[in-house]
Amino acid sequence: MWFKVRDRASQSDRSCDQPHCMKQGEEITDHEEQRELITERTALVFLLGTLSGAGAASLTYFARHSGFDAVLVGIGTVAVAIKFFDWLIRR
């Protein structure tokens, strides 16, 4: 053949921390198990944005507008509120 096929055995000499690269019998350390998916700041920004959008949507609906209008206002408010709270809660 004009190209060389590499198998998994030849790749085992390089270091890899991913679970598919680990040898049988190795255990995952605590650091790898308990990693954060999102930071506390990001969770807070999304929570405040979602609450703002829900509040704006409910106020729009109770002001005798249709449900479709309330959803559109809520989505727009979530987008603007996330940007605002991201700016407000700087690092």
N, C-alpha and C positions, 0 to 999 in steps of 0.2 A: 504494500500500500504506500501511497505517497504521503499519507499523514499518520501521525502517531496517536493511538487511542490511549488515553490515560484512565486507569481504573481508580476506584476509591482507595485501594491499598497504597497507591503511590501518593495520594493526597493526604494521608494520615500523618505525615511528618510535620505539616504546618500547624500552627496553633489556631484553634477555633473554639470559641466559647459557646457556640450555638448547640442546642440539644441534639441536632442531627449529626454533629461532629463528635459527640462524646463517645467514649468507649464504653462498652458494657461494664457495669459495676461502678462507674463513677457516679457521684452524687452531685446534685445541684447545690451550690452554697446558698446561704441565707440572702446574700446580696442579689443573686440572680432571681430568687423566688419573690422577693418583696419589692420589686421596682415599681415606681409610680407610673400610672398611665397618663395622668395629667397632674399638673401642679395645683397647689391650693389656690393660687392666684387665678389660674385659668378657670377652675371650678367656681370660684366666687364671681368672676366676671360673667360667666355663662348663667349662673343662678340669678344674679341681679338683672341681667338682660331678659331672661325668661319671665321673671316676675313682673318686670316693667311691661313686657308685651302682653301678658295675661291681664294685667290691670287696665291697660289701654283698650284691649279688645272687649273686656267686660263693660267698661264705661261706654264704649261706642255702642254695644248691643243694648244696654239699658237706656240709651238716649234715643231709642226707637228707630235704630237703623237695622238693616238686614244682617243676617248672620255672615253673609259673604263680605259685607263691608267691614264687619268687626274682625274677621279673620285677616283681611288685607291690612287693616290698621295695625293689628297685633304683630304681624310678620314684619311690617316696616318698622315698628317700634323696637322689636327685638334687634333688628340689624343696627339701628342707630344707637340703641342703648348699649350694645356690646362694644361698639367703637367708643362711646362716651366713657363707660366704666373702665375700659382698657386704658384710656387716656388718664382718667381720674386716679386709678390705682397703679401708678407707675412703680417700677422697680427702684 
